[in-house]
Amino acid sequence: MKYMLLIYSREDAWTETEMAACMAESRQLCHDLAAKGQYLAASPLHSVTTATSVQLRQGKRLITDGPFAETNEQLGGYYIVDVADLDAAIEIASRIPGSKRGTVEIRPVYQLDGMP
């Protein structure tokens, strides 16, 4: 089953040195998952200050700078994994460095027929 692991934390939760260590640990986790055939994708995201939100209301497009919702924790990155079950996804989420300072949300990916 495919799961998306969404990593939320405060953007100021990491020093530059800590972030570099986090990225190195994350890269290693990706290699470990790939060796087991569980890795599909992963990436950090740029700062929430670069976000653009789009809404379509009554046929009109509304574009705003920033994220859709104001929160303390921001979406900072993601993993997509293919594992046997939720327990396996939880084990991987527990290894993501972002779980030490923020939250990793686990969501099953809905498979749509007829997609490329």
Secondary structure, 3 states (H helix, E strand, C coil): CEEEEEEEECCCCCCHHHHHHHHHHHHHHHHHHHHCCCEEEEEECCCHHHCEEEEEECCEEEEEECCCCCCCCEEEEEEEEECCCHHHHHHHHHHCHHHHCCEEEEEECCCCCCCC
